[in-house]
Amino acid sequence: MPVPLLNLHREYAELQGEAETAVLRVLRSGQYILSENVFAFESEFASYVGTQYAVSVGNGTDALVIALKALGIGAGDEVITTPYTFFATAESIAAVGATPVFCDVRRDTYNIDASKIAALITPKTKAIMPVHLFGQCAEMDEINAIAKRNGLFVIEDACQAMGAWYKGRMAGSLSDIACFSFFPTKNLACAGDGGMIVTEYECLADICRGLRAHGSGEDGRRAYELMAKAALEKAAKAAESERDGADIPCEEAAYNVPSGLKEQVPAYEGAPITPNTAPPVSSKYYNYVVGYNSRLDELQAALLRVKLKNLDKSLDSRKRAAAFYDDALAGLEGITLPHTSPGGSHAYHLYVLLSERRDALREYLTGRGIATGVYYPVPLHLQKVFEPLRYQKGSMPQAEYLSARALAIPLFAQITEAEQQEVAAAIKEFCG
């Protein structure tokens, strides 16, 4: 029996009537960009995750880039992150001119090892970017404590963790700012690309809104005012530190210190505005900062609103399917099943096991018509593009161990028990 790794046709069939009604309503409205469905979805998403603000963008990678820019992270800065993840995590750091500093991971959860982070902090470090890989949250209590002691921002890459929670709080509500992806394979997925930024801080949400649409209009002006204010504060603190003959503490060197976010940054009225005569703030043809063209469109927002209402049901199905594998594959020699940390809930974006004979197992399953996925065959510190960072093979032993053994087997909300029995039987046969 052929078994796919995932099946988007079945997901669509479950929601077809409601989804098509919502999409057709948008098509008939003639309102396709930043209209009622986008704003409603942002509100509904923030409520689900448990944050004050949500800003939708074009995709998950843009979400990470814009979040970094909103925090003032750029050239000369360092961001600590994991080497065992999708490329976009480190790509976004490099895209704003900063340097990714890789921290090895835990073998059991596949997530960044919080115990190794502190040793990597330098005066250039501005943030920690943990990834909630495959649907499980990283050790956020420990990571946030390290960040607080060192005046660093924490940015959750929650692109694979929609619906996961950690010690009673949802992924995305555990940091200064967090990012999600709605790529078609994700737990909450659109029919194309889409992303979301969430935060508790109004000033960060305002900057993200300005950056997502060319830095123009009222949102662009507000972003400009906030960024100018923060830049002046940073320059003043640097000058004061230079007068005192002291190094700038790590927390003061940040774009805007985390404690300041809680007080909300007021608009900076003294910043010069160009052109000389300030234009009407509602005009999209006046630009205040260099931003991006990264907006979630109405069609995708309408579809995502339908899917968000059904997300908990879908997550329950994923967890039941994962529990089936946990029972069926327990105790097989050479197979390590995914581990869920105490105090957390796994959203099972993927069900990834470890096999000491990964490539042979994959070939065997392929011969049986069972699809699999390798996540990720080359850890980021060994990617060609990051050769200038001078990491060597062996420098991240746990990430390299996982890259050689990790294998995703079929799991999606609509998978049948018969399909799972087929997968389990084939793995057992391979293991003898």
Number of C-alpha atoms within 10 A of each C-alpha: 10 14 23 17 17 19 16 15 10 14 15 14 10 11 14 13 10 12 19 15 14 20 18 12 14 21 13 9 9 9 15 18 14 14 13 15 24 25 16 13 23 21 16 16 22 21 13 13 22 19 20 16 21 28 27 30 30 22 23 27 25 27 29 33 22 27 27 25 23 24 24 18 26 19 13 11 21 24 27 24 27 28 29 30 25 18 15 17 24 26 20 23 26 18 17 18 16 22 24 26 21 22 26 24 25 17 17 15 19 25 26 31 21 20 15 13 20 15 8 13 21 12 14 15 26 30 23 26 27 28 28 28 26 25 26 30 32 27 19 19 14 14 22 19 12 19 22 15 11 20 22 26 27 25 25 29 30 30 32 30 31 28 24 24 22 22 13 10 14 20 32 31 21 25 22 22 28 27 33 29 31 24 19 14 18 20 27 24 22 22 16 12 18 27 25 27 31 30 26 21 19 17 22 27 22 21 28 31 28 28 27 25 21 21 27 27 21 20 23 29 23 24 28 27 23 23 26 18 19 23 15 13 15 18 13 12 16 18 13 13 15 12 9 10 9 10 12 17 14 18 21 19 21 23 21 24 19 20 11 10 15 13 11 13 18 12 18 16 11 9 14 12 15 11 10 7 7 10 14 11 16 13 11 15 13 20 24 23 20 14 21 19 13 20 21 23 20 23 21 24 29 24 23 25 22 18 21 18 12 13 19 12 11 20 22 14 18 24 20 12 22 22 12 16 20 15 10 17 19 12 11 14 12 11 19 18 18 22 15 14 15 8 9 19 22 27 27 29 26 29 26 24 18 21 22 15 15 19 15 12 18 21 14 16 20 14 11 15 15 21 19 21 16 17 20 20 15 20 22 27 27 19 12 9 10 16 12 7 13 10 15 10 11 11 15 21 13 19 27 23 15 24 20 20 21 26 23 18 26 22 27 28 23 17 19 13 11 11 17 20 14 17 24 18 14 17 20 14 9 13 14 8
